């Protein structure tokens, strides 16, 4: 049987930014606000890297963009449609165009790699099992896991799990691909392989790619543009070169890896405690003079 295909794109869906975020605010359970009215665009075919420290709101932003979190207010436009103002059928149509690779892979341990990759096809299409099997093999081959269909996630290394997660995200041939901390927990060599995979996917399929990460080496390599979020606000946005030349204090602190003042004071105090008592005595005498 033929698969359920997305609806035909309208002119509004084919022009302008792929994603537009307008005055987006997100609070959890009506409590503390996480995102404070942020606005920016994601252009078609670009790789946008979202940077920010722990608790900055970058993961909340990603969850909102893929529809896992309802905004308190504001708008998220995807392919020319206001995602949270359209019907559920229209939302589901957009979801078929999105692929998501979660931080830990989020593979189902009781299912083989092939079954994990096949899951979106089984849920969202009416393809024959033989066709699904062919597509699974193609997707695994695209991420360098050809022949691993019958392996279970527990039999894979960390890097292989990440690649399998990417294969599943590619199953529906998405126009927009999201990555949540793709290099987290990987050694530098394996992480570089994931970065290279992202570059190859963009070149081969001209997808719009959004990556949430705090790994600067990865961001510098894969990003067309970067946006830095701090405590729920957009601090700066630009190309890698523009961000590196920025004089904004928070940008410089993040890119130069400068600790917070309170942390710096604690480090100075710990250093003082570990110094020989004779040296501390000499310093105190020098200050008394």
C-alpha positions as CSV (number, residue, x, y, z in Angstrom):
1,X,0.0,0.0,0.0
2,X,1.1,3.5,-0.7
3,X,2.5,5.6,2.3
4,X,0.7,8.5,3.8
5,X,2.4,11.4,2.2
6,X,2.6,15.0,3.6
7,X,0.3,17.5,2.0
8,X,1.5,19.6,-1.0
9,X,3.5,22.6,0.1
10,X,2.0,26.1,-0.4
11,X,4.0,29.1,-1.6
12,X,4.2,30.4,2.0
13,X,5.7,27.1,3.1
14,X,8.4,27.3,0.4
15,X,9.6,30.8,1.0
16,X,11.0,32.7,4.0
17,X,12.7,31.3,7.0
18,X,12.2,27.6,7.8
19,X,11.5,28.4,11.4
20,X,10.5,31.8,13.0
21,X,10.4,32.3,16.7
22,X,8.5,35.4,17.9
23,X,8.4,36.6,21.5
24,X,8.5,33.0,22.8
25,X,7.9,32.5,26.5
26,X,7.8,29.2,28.3
27,X,7.0,28.5,31.9
28,X,6.7,25.1,33.6
29,X,3.4,24.5,35.4
30,X,2.7,28.2,35.6
31,X,5.7,28.8,37.7
32,X,9.2,30.1,36.9
33,X,9.6,31.4,33.4
34,X,12.3,29.6,31.5
35,X,12.3,31.5,28.2
36,X,11.7,35.3,28.4
37,X,10.2,36.4,25.0
38,X,13.0,35.3,22.6
39,X,12.8,35.9,18.9
40,X,15.0,34.7,16.0
41,X,14.8,33.0,12.6
42,X,16.3,29.8,11.3
43,X,17.0,30.0,7.6
44,X,16.4,27.2,5.1
45,X,19.3,24.8,4.6
46,X,21.5,26.3,7.4
47,X,22.9,24.6,10.5
48,X,22.1,26.7,13.5
49,X,23.9,25.8,16.8
50,X,22.2,26.8,20.0
51,X,24.7,27.5,22.8
52,X,24.2,28.0,26.5
53,X,25.3,26.8,29.9
54,X,23.3,24.5,32.1
55,X,19.9,26.0,33.0
56,X,20.1,28.5,30.2
57,X,16.9,27.3,28.5
58,X,18.4,25.8,25.4
59,X,16.8,22.3,26.0
60,X,13.5,23.9,26.8
61,X,13.7,25.8,23.5
62,X,14.4,22.6,21.6
63,X,11.5,20.8,23.2
64,X,9.2,23.6,22.2
65,X,10.4,23.6,18.6
66,X,9.7,19.9,18.2
67,X,6.3,20.3,19.8
68,X,7.0,18.5,23.1
69,X,6.5,21.6,25.2
70,X,3.6,24.1,24.8
71,X,4.7,27.8,25.0
72,X,3.1,30.1,27.6
73,X,2.9,32.8,24.9
74,X,4.5,33.8,21.6
75,X,4.6,32.0,18.3
76,X,6.7,29.3,16.6
77,X,6.3,29.4,12.8
78,X,7.5,26.3,10.9
79,X,7.4,26.2,7.1
80,X,5.1,29.2,7.1
81,X,2.6,27.9,9.6
82,X,2.0,29.0,13.2
83,X,2.7,25.6,14.8
84,X,0.7,26.0,18.0
85,X,-2.3,27.7,16.4
86,X,-3.1,25.2,13.7
87,X,-5.1,22.0,13.8
88,X,-3.7,18.7,15.2
89,X,-3.8,17.2,11.7
90,X,-1.7,20.1,10.4
91,X,0.7,19.7,13.3
92,X,1.1,16.0,12.6
93,X,1.8,16.8,8.9
94,X,4.6,19.1,10.0
95,X,5.9,16.5,12.5
96,X,6.4,14.1,9.6
97,X,8.9,16.6,8.2
98,X,10.9,16.8,11.5
99,X,13.6,14.4,12.7
100,X,14.9,14.4,16.3
101,X,18.1,12.8,17.7
102,X,17.9,12.8,21.4
103,X,20.8,13.3,23.8
104,X,21.1,9.8,25.0
105,X,19.9,8.2,21.8
106,X,16.6,7.2,23.4
107,X,16.7,3.9,21.6
108,X,14.3,1.2,22.9
109,X,16.5,-1.5,24.5
110,X,14.0,-4.3,23.9
111,X,14.1,-3.6,20.1
112,X,16.8,-4.3,17.6
113,X,18.5,-1.4,15.9
114,X,16.6,-2.1,12.8
115,X,13.3,-2.1,14.7
116,X,14.2,1.2,16.3
117,X,14.9,2.8,12.9
118,X,11.7,1.3,11.4
119,X,9.5,2.6,14.2
120,X,8.6,6.0,12.6
121,X,7.8,4.3,9.3
122,X,5.6,1.7,11.0
123,X,3.8,4.4,13.0
124,X,3.3,7.0,10.3
125,X,3.1,5.2,7.0
126,X,1.4,2.1,5.5
127,X,4.5,0.9,3.7
128,X,4.9,-2.9,3.1
129,X,7.3,-4.6,5.6
130,X,9.6,-5.4,2.7
131,X,9.8,-1.7,1.8
132,X,10.4,-0.7,5.4
133,X,13.2,-3.2,5.6
134,X,14.9,-1.7,2.5
135,X,14.6,1.8,3.9
136,X,16.0,0.8,7.3
137,X,19.1,-0.6,5.5
138,X,19.5,2.6,3.5
139,X,19.3,4.8,6.6
140,X,21.8,2.6,8.6
141,X,24.1,2.7,5.6
142,X,23.9,6.5,5.5
143,X,25.2,6.7,9.1
144,X,27.8,4.0,8.7
145,X,26.0,1.2,10.5
146,X,25.3,-1.1,7.6
147,X,24.8,-4.7,8.8
148,X,23.8,-3.8,12.4
149,X,20.1,-4.2,11.9
150,X,19.8,-7.2,14.2
151,X,22.0,-5.8,17.0
152,X,20.5,-4.5,20.2
153,X,21.4,-1.1,21.6
154,X,23.2,-2.7,24.6
155,X,25.6,-4.3,22.0
156,X,26.6,-0.9,20.6
157,X,29.2,1.6,21.7
158,X,28.2,5.1,22.6
159,X,29.1,6.5,19.2
160,X,27.2,3.7,17.4
161,X,24.1,4.4,19.5
162,X,24.2,8.1,18.5
163,X,24.5,7.0,14.9
164,X,21.6,4.6,15.2
165,X,19.5,7.5,16.7
166,X,20.4,9.6,13.7
167,X,19.3,6.8,11.4
168,X,15.9,6.7,13.1
169,X,15.6,10.5,12.9
170,X,16.3,10.2,9.1
171,X,13.7,7.5,8.6
172,X,11.0,9.9,7.3
173,X,13.4,11.9,5.2
174,X,12.9,15.1,7.3
175,X,13.4,18.6,6.0
176,X,14.4,19.7,9.5
177,X,16.8,17.7,11.7
178,X,17.2,18.4,15.4
179,X,20.2,17.3,17.6
180,X,20.3,17.5,21.4
181,X,23.9,17.4,22.6
182,X,25.1,15.0,19.9
183,X,28.7,14.8,21.3
184,X,27.8,14.4,24.9
185,X,29.6,11.6,26.6
186,X,31.8,10.7,23.6
187,X,35.5,10.8,23.4
188,X,37.0,13.5,21.1
189,X,37.6,11.1,18.2
190,X,34.1,9.6,18.2
191,X,32.6,13.1,18.7
192,X,34.5,14.3,15.6
193,X,32.9,11.5,13.7
194,X,29.4,12.6,14.7
195,X,30.3,16.2,13.6
196,X,31.5,14.9,10.3
197,X,28.2,12.9,9.9
198,X,26.2,16.1,10.5
199,X,28.2,17.9,7.8
200,X,27.8,15.1,5.4
201,X,24.0,14.9,6.0
202,X,23.7,18.6,5.3
203,X,25.7,18.4,2.1
204,X,23.8,15.4,0.8
205,X,20.2,16.3,1.7
206,X,20.3,20.1,2.1
207,X,18.4,19.8,5.4
208,X,17.9,22.6,7.9
209,X,19.7,21.4,11.0
210,X,19.4,22.7,14.6
211,X,21.9,21.5,17.1
212,X,21.9,22.2,20.9
213,X,25.3,21.8,22.4
214,X,27.9,23.3,24.7
215,X,30.8,21.8,22.9
216,X,32.6,24.7,21.3
217,X,34.9,22.7,19.1
218,X,31.9,21.0,17.6
219,X,29.9,24.2,17.2
220,X,32.8,26.0,15.4
221,X,33.0,23.1,12.9
222,X,29.4,22.5,12.0
223,X,27.6,25.9,12.5
224,X,26.6,28.3,9.8
225,X,25.3,30.6,12.6
226,X,25.2,30.4,16.4
227,X,22.8,31.7,19.0
228,X,23.9,32.1,22.6
229,X,21.1,31.8,25.2
230,X,21.7,32.9,28.8
231,X,19.1,32.6,31.5
232,X,16.2,32.4,29.0
233,X,17.3,35.4,26.9
234,X,19.1,35.5,23.5
235,X,22.4,37.2,24.2
236,X,23.9,37.2,20.7
237,X,23.5,35.6,17.3
238,X,25.7,35.5,14.3
239,X,28.2,33.5,12.2
240,X,31.1,31.7,13.9
241,X,33.4,34.6,13.0
242,X,31.0,37.2,14.2
243,X,30.6,35.4,17.5
244,X,34.3,35.0,18.0
245,X,34.8,38.7,17.4
246,X,32.0,39.7,19.8
247,X,32.9,42.0,22.7
248,X,29.7,41.2,24.6
249,X,30.8,40.2,28.2
250,X,28.6,37.1,28.3
251,X,29.7,35.9,24.9
252,X,33.4,36.4,25.8
253,X,32.8,34.6,29.1
254,X,31.2,31.6,27.4
255,X,33.6,31.3,24.5
256,X,36.7,32.0,26.6
257,X,35.5,29.6,29.3
258,X,35.8,32.1,32.1
259,X,34.2,30.9,35.4
260,X,31.5,32.9,37.2
261,X,33.0,35.4,39.8
262,X,31.6,33.3,42.7
263,X,33.3,30.2,41.3
264,X,36.6,32.1,40.8
265,X,36.5,33.2,44.4
266,X,36.0,29.7,45.6
267,X,38.9,28.5,43.4
268,X,41.2,31.2,44.9
269,X,40.2,30.1,48.4
270,X,40.8,26.4,47.7
271,X,44.2,27.3,46.2
272,X,45.1,29.3,49.3
273,X,44.1,26.3,51.5
274,X,46.3,23.9,49.5
275,X,49.4,26.2,49.6
276,X,52.1,25.4,52.1
277,X,51.5,27.2,55.4
278,X,54.9,28.9,55.2
279,X,54.0,30.5,51.9
280,X,50.7,31.7,53.3
281,X,52.6,33.2,56.3
282,X,55.0,35.0,54.0
283,X,52.1,36.5,52.0
284,X,50.2,37.6,55.1
285,X,53.4,39.3,56.4
286,X,53.9,41.0,53.1
287,X,50.3,42.3,53.3
288,X,50.8,43.6,56.9
289,X,53.8,45.6,55.7
